[in-house]
Amino acid sequence: MGAIGQAQSSAPVEQPSLPSPPASGSQQPYSQAIQQGIERYQGGQYAEAIALWQQALTQISAAPERAIIYSNLAIAYRQIGQLDRAIAHWEQAIQIYRAQKDEAARSAQARLFTEQGQAYSDLGQHKRAITLLQSAVKITQNTPNRLTEAAAQGALGSAYWALGDYDQALAAHQTSLKIARELNYPPYITTALNNLGNVYASRGDRYTYQAELAQLEGNNREFSRLSQAATQDRTQGKTYFEQSWQAAQGVSGLEEARALMNWNRLLVRSQRSGASGNAQTQITQHDGNLILKNFNRASELLQTAPDSRDKAYALINLAEQISKVEGSNLQPATLLEQALTVARKIGDARAESFALGSFAELHEAAGDLNRALALNRKAQFAAQQINAPDSLYRWQWHVGRMLKALGETEQAIAAYEQAIATLQSIRGDIVGANKDLQLDFREQVEPVYRELMTLLLESPPSAKVKSVIPTPKSLLPNPYIQVSLKTTKSNRAKSSVEQVVDILELLKLAELQNFFGDECVQVALAESEGEAALTDTNTVVVYSVILDKQTHLILRSPDGSLTHYPIAMGRQAIEQKIDQLRYFLELRATEDYLSQAQKIYDWLIRPLEANLTTFKPNTVVFINDGVLRKVPMAALHDGKEFLIQKYPIATTPSLSLTTRQPVHNNNLSALSLGLTVERSPFASLSNVRAEVEAVNQILGGTKLIDEGFTLPNLQTQLQKKSYPIVHIATHGKFGVDAESTFLVGFDQRLSIETLDNLLRSRRSREAVELLTLSACQTAAGDNRSALGIAGVAVRAGVESALATLWYINDEATVPLIKEFYSQLRQPNVTKAEALRRAQVKMIADANYNHPAVWSPFVLIGNWL
């Protein structure tokens, strides 16, 4: 369930101002129904309140009174977890208030925008929530309703927190806290303090993660800086949780319990032993005693708190926390029983689904699979009743794991396929919503795909089955389309290998969407050609799949047939070998890379050689998995020559995202940009001027160097003229997420998103055929960093990208780039072939034949 945060609620249920009763003193029937609904709501009988208000709504014609009833219905629907209905009823009320022009109506709109925004955040649609909440803040700043402003700022901070935008989150929560203190409103004070603690704790986790990567790369200075920042943030988070706990005492038992539980979560994370989040954690005796004390107090507070959806979720969270820490006398099963009782009492099917699913996982861990399966079926039913795919996929995944453990392979495969089909129906929310270290994706989404591929490749079913997994194109044209579990790519039975390719394509889309955290993947998917036949271009595609026990290669021939090659090397072994190869490839002073490049060739390429010889492909396109993205396939060596000497090579994150239009060799001009001067902490680039001038001489166009290489100048040039090629020679980094992926301009850093916005703003012009990024580097310490370079063409909105896997500032870059562009101008020469010829020429030169110089250049995307 994640860290427990709470956005301030600003909308209690209201009694409409109804007409006075007739002189006889008799009361309108609907007036009584409204009042009874309020009483039921206040007693936690939300379904009965809804029924009464729905009845009253049919009898009320006055718009202001209808708006209040719609708002009350929305609040009640939110309490029982039916967020889609809640949002719809708030929208009805908002439309009524929009038609009114007075200040009271504007204040009401702000309040409803705030509530609606929180509901969208609950659904994981944080960007949509932010738009609504920003509107609420803007309205409240021009009205006297400061309590609503505090609520809107608090909800806005929570939405920014979920997106990993910690600076914006802190600013919003600090504003909310300031207003709450000025108004002396304790409920909002405790919530704001708790939310501030959450943001600092999350940012501390991010700093720790980045510090670990810096240590792996040998950057001790950066490791020290990030470690210190992590410690400071955790200390600050602890302070806020303590303050929230103190402020909540005597005010709100639920808020006090939240503060204690989040405090515990921070204590556990701060002293983790390097084990995974699901393992038992080692902590100091002092903190261990404090954690147990906090657990006991939180449990006491939750027992006496009034029944509500927040109480139900708090009990579920408490049960999950206790199951991961030894020594507590509290029983997770008891807490989950209590959560289930609360959820059923208030009619919240969403909370009921999570309670049942957590209960099932508890029984699975105890080895009682029959009981776990029975509870899981109930959890799925509850999720389906309210169309809650965010919980449904988890329980389908859970069933797949259990059936696999029971040896029921075909049934397990069916369950996993249902989980993935459900995932694909979730508007990108689970995949792209929460960028907090992307741990939600790594732990809660990616394993679903990989575990199913493991079943299909390593324990294949006895007979071919029809897949229910949607293909990427079935998600279009609407990126928010609901995918039916009956959707199939083909009505014929599919082999296990065919199903794996479908799953792998979906996983690649999900990985990129999670990395970049936006809809760029959906845009690229809409513009691509899908999986059109590769026959015309005589292209071979090689997929790699790295699983725990084995690595698998799948070769797609030009006619579309698939051949599967299992390799007896699991994830840990291949990661170690590839990391070694990457390290040696960058050492230009030694030949240590050679033996490692030959070993990797024997493992990965040698099994394919017979088919490659038969097909004689014009291009070999690699769709690499995990750590394999970090090394250039061109540098693999068969003992006599490099792979690039045999075939043109390209890479792409997904065929579904790759357009395939031939380059217009006779119509190439370039916008060439370069930075030669130092931009701390990046050193000067002595060879960039010669590189940019060479590109300009060969292709023509416009060159911008140093002072000319600014964001406004780049924007002006792209608007003035259509350039088929954009060549950028500057420092750049592909980090662990979109925020740490950037290029260095003279005036500022350029994010890939900024570059994408500039290039896509030229909608009336022809697409950029090639984006070249020279002198950039991909962080070597983490597999996720390679996702940035793998998806750079997709994110920058271009057909192809030529980029470097590691930093190289060498005079050798100039002849390689010159040869590449010279070859690209030749008739019928593809981008992949032009790069091959340039790299082969470098290999033939004794001064430049080391792969440290030529192999980091990789072609991404359209290879034609």
Secondary structure in CASP SS format (residue, H / E / C, confidence):
PFRMAT SS
TARGET T0000
AUTHOR 0000-0000-0000
METHOD secondary structure of the structure
MODEL  1
M C 1.00
G C 1.00
A C 1.00
I C 1.00
G C 1.00
Q C 1.00
A C 1.00
Q C 1.00
S C 1.00
S C 1.00
A C 1.00
P C 1.00
V C 1.00
E C 1.00
Q C 1.00
P C 1.00
S C 1.00
L C 1.00
P C 1.00
S C 1.00
P C 1.00
P C 1.00
A C 1.00
S C 1.00
G C 1.00
S C 1.00
Q C 1.00
Q C 1.00
P H 1.00
Y H 1.00
S H 1.00
Q H 1.00
A H 1.00
I H 1.00
Q H 1.00
Q H 1.00
G H 1.00
I H 1.00
E H 1.00
R H 1.00
Y H 1.00
Q H 1.00
G C 1.00
G C 1.00
Q C 1.00
Y H 1.00
A H 1.00
E H 1.00
A H 1.00
I H 1.00
A H 1.00
L H 1.00
W H 1.00
Q H 1.00
Q H 1.00
A H 1.00
L H 1.00
T C 1.00
Q C 1.00
I C 1.00
S C 1.00
A C 1.00
A H 1.00
P H 1.00
E H 1.00
R H 1.00
A H 1.00
I H 1.00
I H 1.00
Y H 1.00
S H 1.00
N H 1.00
L H 1.00
A H 1.00
I H 1.00
A H 1.00
Y H 1.00
R H 1.00
Q H 1.00
I C 1.00
G C 1.00
Q C 1.00
L H 1.00
D H 1.00
R H 1.00
A H 1.00
I H 1.00
A H 1.00
H H 1.00
W H 1.00
E H 1.00
Q H 1.00
A H 1.00
I H 1.00
Q H 1.00
I H 1.00
Y H 1.00
R H 1.00
A C 1.00
Q C 1.00
K C 1.00
D C 1.00
E H 1.00
A H 1.00
A H 1.00
R H 1.00
S H 1.00
A H 1.00
Q H 1.00
A H 1.00
R H 1.00
L H 1.00
F H 1.00
T H 1.00
E H 1.00
Q H 1.00
G H 1.00
Q H 1.00
A H 1.00
Y H 1.00
S H 1.00
D H 1.00
L C 1.00
G C 1.00
Q C 1.00
H H 1.00
K H 1.00
R H 1.00
A H 1.00
I H 1.00
T H 1.00
L H 1.00
L H 1.00
Q H 1.00
S H 1.00
A H 1.00
V H 1.00
K H 1.00
I H 1.00
T H 1.00
Q C 1.00
N C 1.00
T C 1.00
P C 1.00
N C 1.00
R H 1.00
L H 1.00
T H 1.00
E H 1.00
A H 1.00
A H 1.00
A H 1.00
Q H 1.00
G H 1.00
A H 1.00
L H 1.00
G H 1.00
S H 1.00
A H 1.00
Y H 1.00
W H 1.00
A H 1.00
L C 1.00
G C 1.00
D C 1.00
Y H 1.00
D H 1.00
Q H 1.00
A H 1.00
L H 1.00
A H 1.00
A H 1.00
H H 1.00
Q H 1.00
T H 1.00
S H 1.00
L H 1.00
K H 1.00
I H 1.00
A H 1.00
R H 1.00
E H 1.00
L H 1.00
N C 1.00
Y C 1.00
P H 1.00
P H 1.00
Y H 1.00
I H 1.00
T H 1.00
T H 1.00
A H 1.00
L H 1.00
N H 1.00
N H 1.00
L H 1.00
G H 1.00
N H 1.00
V H 1.00
Y H 1.00
A H 1.00
S H 1.00
R H 1.00
G H 1.00
D H 1.00
R H 1.00
Y H 1.00
T H 1.00
Y H 1.00
Q H 1.00
A H 1.00
E H 1.00
L H 1.00
A H 1.00
Q H 1.00
L H 1.00
E C 1.00
G C 1.00
N C 1.00
N H 1.00
R H 1.00
E H 1.00
F H 1.00
S H 1.00
R H 1.00
L H 1.00
S H 1.00
Q H 1.00
A H 1.00
A H 1.00
T H 1.00
Q H 1.00
D H 1.00
R H 1.00
T H 1.00
Q H 1.00
G H 1.00
K H 1.00
T H 1.00
Y H 1.00
F H 1.00
E H 1.00
Q H 1.00
S H 1.00
W H 1.00
Q H 1.00
A H 1.00
A H 1.00
Q C 1.00
G C 1.00
V C 1.00
S C 1.00
G H 1.00
L H 1.00
E H 1.00
E H 1.00
A H 1.00
R H 1.00
A H 1.00
L H 1.00
M H 1.00
N H 1.00
W H 1.00
N H 1.00
R H 1.00
L H 1.00
L H 1.00
V H 1.00
R H 1.00
S H 1.00
Q C 1.00
R C 1.00
S C 1.00
G C 1.00
A C 1.00
S C 1.00
G C 1.00
N C 1.00
A C 1.00
Q C 1.00
T C 1.00
Q C 1.00
I C 1.00
T C 1.00
Q H 1.00
H H 1.00
D H 1.00
G H 1.00
N H 1.00
L H 1.00
I H 1.00
L H 1.00
K H 1.00
N H 1.00
F H 1.00
N H 1.00
R H 1.00
A H 1.00
S H 1.00
E H 1.00
L H 1.00
L H 1.00
Q H 1.00
T H 1.00
A C 1.00
P C 1.00
D C 1.00
S C 1.00
R H 1.00
D H 1.00
K H 1.00
A H 1.00
Y H 1.00
A H 1.00
L H 1.00
I H 1.00
N H 1.00
L H 1.00
A H 1.00
E H 1.00
Q H 1.00
I H 1.00
S C 1.00
K C 1.00
V C 1.00
E C 1.00
G C 1.00
S C 1.00
N C 1.00
L C 1.00
Q C 1.00
P H 1.00
A H 1.00
T H 1.00
L H 1.00
L H 1.00
E H 1.00
Q H 1.00
A H 1.00
L H 1.00
T H 1.00
V H 1.00
A H 1.00
R H 1.00
K H 1.00
I H 1.00
G C 1.00
D C 1.00
A H 1.00
R H 1.00
A H 1.00
E H 1.00
S H 1.00
F H 1.00
A H 1.00
L H 1.00
G H 1.00
S H 1.00
F H 1.00
A H 1.00
E H 1.00
L H 1.00
H H 1.00
E H 1.00
A H 1.00
A C 1.00
G C 1.00
D C 1.00
L H 1.00
N H 1.00
R H 1.00
A H 1.00
L H 1.00
A H 1.00
L H 1.00
N H 1.00
R H 1.00
K H 1.00
A H 1.00
Q H 1.00
F H 1.00
A H 1.00
A H 1.00
Q H 1.00
Q H 1.00
I C 1.00
N C 1.00
A C 1.00
P H 1.00
D H 1.00
S H 1.00
L H 1.00
Y H 1.00
R H 1.00
W H 1.00
Q H 1.00
W H 1.00
H H 1.00
V H 1.00
G H 1.00
R H 1.00
M H 1.00
L H 1.00
K H 1.00
A H 1.00
L C 1.00
G C 1.00
E C 1.00
T H 1.00
E H 1.00
Q H 1.00
A H 1.00
I H 1.00
A H 1.00
A H 1.00
Y H 1.00
E H 1.00
Q H 1.00
A H 1.00
I H 1.00
A H 1.00
T H 1.00
L H 1.00
Q H 1.00
S C 1.00
I C 1.00
R C 1.00
G C 1.00
D H 1.00
I H 1.00
V H 1.00
G H 1.00
A C 1.00
N C 1.00
K C 1.00
D C 1.00
L C 1.00
Q C 1.00
L H 1.00
D H 1.00
F H 1.00
R H 1.00
E H 1.00
Q H 1.00
V C 1.00
E H 1.00
P H 1.00
V H 1.00
Y H 1.00
R H 1.00
E H 1.00
L H 1.00
M H 1.00
T H 1.00
L H 1.00
L H 1.00
L H 1.00
E H 1.00
S C 1.00
P C 1.00
P C 1.00
S C 1.00
A C 1.00
K C 1.00
V E 1.00
K C 1.00
S C 1.00
V C 1.00
I C 1.00
P C 1.00
T C 1.00
P H 1.00
K H 1.00
S H 1.00
L H 1.00
L C 1.00
P C 1.00
N C 1.00
P C 1.00
Y C 1.00
I C 1.00
Q C 1.00
V C 1.00
S C 1.00
L C 1.00
K C 1.00
T C 1.00
T C 1.00
K C 1.00
S C 1.00
N C 1.00
R C 1.00
A C 1.00
K E 1.00
S C 1.00
S H 1.00
V H 1.00
E H 1.00
Q H 1.00
V H 1.00
V H 1.00
D H 1.00
I H 1.00
L H 1.00
E H 1.00
L H 1.00
L H 1.00
K H 1.00
L H 1.00
A H 1.00
E H 1.00
L H 1.00
Q H 1.00
N H 1.00
F H 1.00
F H 1.00
G C 1.00
D C 1.00
E C 1.00
C H 1.00
V H 1.00
Q H 1.00
V H 1.00
A H 1.00
L H 1.00
A H 1.00
E H 1.00
S C 1.00
E C 1.00
G C 1.00
E C 1.00
A C 1.00
A C 1.00
L C 1.00
T C 1.00
D C 1.00
T C 1.00
N C 1.00
T E 1.00
V E 1.00
V E 1.00
V E 1.00
Y E 1.00
S E 1.00
V E 1.00
I E 1.00
L C 1.00
D C 1.00
K C 1.00
Q C 1.00
T E 1.00
H E 1.00
L E 1.00
I E 1.00
L E 1.00
R E 1.00
S C 1.00
P C 1.00
D C 1.00
G C 1.00
S C 1.00
L E 1.00
T E 1.00
H E 1.00
Y E 1.00
P E 1.00
I E 1.00
A C 1.00
M C 1.00
G C 1.00
R H 1.00
Q H 1.00
A H 1.00
I H 1.00
E H 1.00
Q H 1.00
K H 1.00
I H 1.00
D H 1.00
Q H 1.00
L H 1.00
R H 1.00
Y H 1.00
F H 1.00
L H 1.00
E C 1.00
L C 1.00
R C 1.00
A C 1.00
T C 1.00
E C 1.00
D C 1.00
Y H 1.00
L H 1.00
S H 1.00
Q H 1.00
A H 1.00
Q H 1.00
K H 1.00
I H 1.00
Y H 1.00
D H 1.00
W H 1.00
L H 1.00
I C 1.00
R H 1.00
P H 1.00
L H 1.00
E H 1.00
A H 1.00
N H 1.00
L H 1.00
T H 1.00
T H 1.00
F H 1.00
K C 1.00
P C 1.00
N C 1.00
T E 1.00
V E 1.00
V E 1.00
F E 1.00
I E 1.00
N C 1.00
D C 1.00
G H 1.00
V H 1.00
L H 1.00
R H 1.00
K H 1.00
V C 1.00
P C 1.00
M H 1.00
A H 1.00
A H 1.00
L C 1.00
H E 1.00
D C 1.00
G C 1.00
K C 1.00
E C 1.00
F E 1.00
L H 1.00
I H 1.00
Q H 1.00
K C 1.00
Y C 1.00
P C 1.00
I E 1.00
A E 1.00
T E 1.00
T C 1.00
P C 1.00
S C 1.00
L H 1.00
S H 1.00
L H 1.00
T C 1.00
T C 1.00
R C 1.00
Q C 1.00
P C 1.00
V C 1.00
H C 1.00
N C 1.00
N C 1.00
N C 1.00
L C 1.00
S C 1.00
A E 1.00
L E 1.00
S E 1.00
L E 1.00
G E 1.00
L C 1.00
T C 1.00
V C 1.00
E C 1.00
R E 1.00
S C 1.00
P C 1.00
F E 1.00
A C 1.00
S C 1.00
L C 1.00
S C 1.00
N C 1.00
V H 1.00
R H 1.00
A H 1.00
E H 1.00
V H 1.00
E H 1.00
A H 1.00
V H 1.00
N H 1.00
Q H 1.00
I H 1.00
L H 1.00
G C 1.00
G E 1.00
T E 1.00
K E 1.00
L E 1.00
I E 1.00
D H 1.00
E H 1.00
G H 1.00
F C 1.00
T C 1.00
L H 1.00
P H 1.00
N H 1.00
L H 1.00
Q H 1.00
T H 1.00
Q H 1.00
L H 1.00
Q H 1.00
K H 1.00
K C 1.00
S C 1.00
Y C 1.00
P C 1.00
I E 1.00
V E 1.00
H E 1.00
I E 1.00
A E 1.00
T E 1.00
H E 1.00
G E 1.00
K E 1.00
F E 1.00
G C 1.00
V C 1.00
D C 1.00
A H 1.00
E H 1.00
S H 1.00
T C 1.00
F E 1.00
L E 1.00
V E 1.00
G C 1.00
F C 1.00
D C 1.00
Q C 1.00
R E 1.00
L E 1.00
S E 1.00
I H 1.00
E H 1.00
T H 1.00
L H 1.00
D H 1.00
N H 1.00
L H 1.00
L H 1.00
R H 1.00
S C 1.00
R C 1.00
R C 1.00
S C 1.00
R C 1.00
E C 1.00
A C 1.00
V C 1.00
E C 1.00
L E 1.00
L E 1.00
T E 1.00
L E 1.00
S E 1.00
A E 1.00
C E 1.00
Q E 1.00
T E 1.00
A C 1.00
A C 1.00
G C 1.00
D C 1.00
N C 1.00
R C 1.00
S H 1.00
A H 1.00
L H 1.00
G H 1.00
I H 1.00
A H 1.00
G C 1.00
V H 1.00
A H 1.00
V H 1.00
R H 1.00
A H 1.00
G C 1.00
V C 1.00
E C 1.00
S E 1.00
A E 1.00
L E 1.00
A E 1.00
T E 1.00
L C 1.00
W C 1.00
Y C 1.00
I C 1.00
N C 1.00
D C 1.00
E C 1.00
A C 1.00
T H 1.00
V H 1.00
P H 1.00
L H 1.00
I H 1.00
K H 1.00
E H 1.00
F H 1.00
Y H 1.00
S H 1.00
Q H 1.00
L H 1.00
R C 1.00
Q C 1.00
P C 1.00
N C 1.00
V C 1.00
T C 1.00
K H 1.00
A H 1.00
E H 1.00
A H 1.00
L H 1.00
R H 1.00
R H 1.00
A H 1.00
Q H 1.00
V H 1.00
K H 1.00
M H 1.00
I H 1.00
A C 1.00
D C 1.00
A C 1.00
N C 1.00
Y C 1.00
N C 1.00
H C 1.00
P H 1.00
A H 1.00
V H 1.00
W H 1.00
S C 1.00
P C 1.00
F E 1.00
V E 1.00
L E 1.00
I E 1.00
G E 1.00
N C 1.00
W C 1.00
L C 1.00
END
